[in-house]
């Protein structure tokens, strides 16, 4: 089975990020304790992913959230889930 590709030809980061969030949550962390530091490209792919449910991504008070986890775009070369400790 081929990985799902975003319209630009790149695989959407949604699945990988969802897995990381779920693993962190299974280890006892709450989503409010997590932050996603994304490259501009990955943030853009998330915003444009036609497969995401409307409830998966939100924008309120100038903050983007994916699955309830705050997103910071830019300033990194590789997207990562940041957790305390």
One Martini backbone bead per residue (centre of mass of N, CA, C, O) as a GRO file, in nm:
protein
   85
    1UNK     BB    1   0.094   0.037   0.024
    2UNK     BB    2   0.065   0.360  -0.027
    3UNK     BB    3   0.134   0.656   0.066
    4UNK     BB    4  -0.014   0.936   0.139
    5UNK     BB    5  -0.056   1.217  -0.068
    6UNK     BB    6  -0.010   1.520  -0.122
    7UNK     BB    7  -0.055   1.741  -0.372
    8UNK     BB    8   0.272   1.798  -0.375
    9UNK     BB    9   0.383   1.480  -0.300
   10UNK     BB   10   0.360   1.485  -0.002
   11UNK     BB   11   0.333   1.360   0.295
   12UNK     BB   12   0.129   1.378   0.540
   13UNK     BB   13   0.170   1.454   0.890
   14UNK     BB   14  -0.085   1.357   1.046
   15UNK     BB   15  -0.027   1.056   1.118
   16UNK     BB   16   0.240   1.095   1.271
   17UNK     BB   17   0.134   1.300   1.482
   18UNK     BB   18  -0.093   1.130   1.597
   19UNK     BB   19   0.090   0.904   1.708
   20UNK     BB   20   0.257   1.081   1.900
   21UNK     BB   21   0.021   1.181   2.071
   22UNK     BB   22  -0.087   0.900   2.159
   23UNK     BB   23   0.173   0.807   2.302
   24UNK     BB   24   0.189   1.038   2.508
   25UNK     BB   25  -0.089   0.985   2.631
   26UNK     BB   26  -0.029   0.684   2.717
   27UNK     BB   27   0.208   0.798   2.919
   28UNK     BB   28   0.022   1.052   3.071
   29UNK     BB   29  -0.026   1.283   2.892
   30UNK     BB   30  -0.146   1.590   2.814
   31UNK     BB   31  -0.228   1.798   2.557
   32UNK     BB   32  -0.158   2.064   2.720
   33UNK     BB   33   0.159   1.963   2.746
   34UNK     BB   34   0.176   1.996   2.444
   35UNK     BB   35   0.384   2.052   2.138
   36UNK     BB   36   0.396   2.165   1.805
   37UNK     BB   37   0.685   2.171   1.600
   38UNK     BB   38   0.674   2.319   1.283
   39UNK     BB   39   0.708   2.340   0.981
   40UNK     BB   40   0.584   2.524   0.736
   41UNK     BB   41   0.514   2.287   0.553
   42UNK     BB   42   0.352   2.113   0.759
   43UNK     BB   43   0.144   2.327   0.832
   44UNK     BB   44   0.033   2.354   0.546
   45UNK     BB   45  -0.053   2.058   0.508
   46UNK     BB   46  -0.259   2.054   0.736
   47UNK     BB   47  -0.444   2.289   0.633
   48UNK     BB   48  -0.482   2.116   0.336
   49UNK     BB   49  -0.606   1.854   0.440
   50UNK     BB   50  -0.877   1.667   0.314
   51UNK     BB   51  -0.878   1.426   0.546
   52UNK     BB   52  -0.950   1.615   0.761
   53UNK     BB   53  -1.124   1.690   1.016
   54UNK     BB   54  -1.259   1.971   1.144
   55UNK     BB   55  -1.190   1.873   1.449
   56UNK     BB   56  -0.863   1.846   1.420
   57UNK     BB   57  -0.869   2.160   1.346
   58UNK     BB   58  -0.772   2.484   1.489
   59UNK     BB   59  -0.875   2.842   1.527
   60UNK     BB   60  -0.779   3.046   1.813
   61UNK     BB   61  -0.650   3.329   1.916
   62UNK     BB   62  -0.398   3.269   1.709
   63UNK     BB   63  -0.430   2.947   1.741
   64UNK     BB   64  -0.305   2.643   1.655
   65UNK     BB   65  -0.469   2.314   1.637
   66UNK     BB   66  -0.390   1.960   1.683
   67UNK     BB   67  -0.578   1.765   1.861
   68UNK     BB   68  -0.536   2.001   2.096
   69UNK     BB   69  -0.251   2.089   1.994
   70UNK     BB   70  -0.022   2.308   1.992
   71UNK     BB   71   0.102   2.527   1.729
   72UNK     BB   72   0.432   2.580   1.592
   73UNK     BB   73   0.558   2.773   1.330
   74UNK     BB   74   0.873   2.743   1.287
   75UNK     BB   75   1.226   2.721   1.366
   76UNK     BB   76   1.240   2.440   1.212
   77UNK     BB   77   1.356   2.142   1.028
   78UNK     BB   78   1.187   1.950   1.225
   79UNK     BB   79   0.922   1.797   1.320
   80UNK     BB   80   0.774   1.814   1.663
   81UNK     BB   81   0.714   1.676   1.976
   82UNK     BB   82   0.656   1.852   2.273
   83UNK     BB   83   0.763   1.771   2.605
   84UNK     BB   84   0.795   1.737   2.919
   85UNK     BB   85   1.132   1.657   3.007
   0.00000   0.00000   0.00000
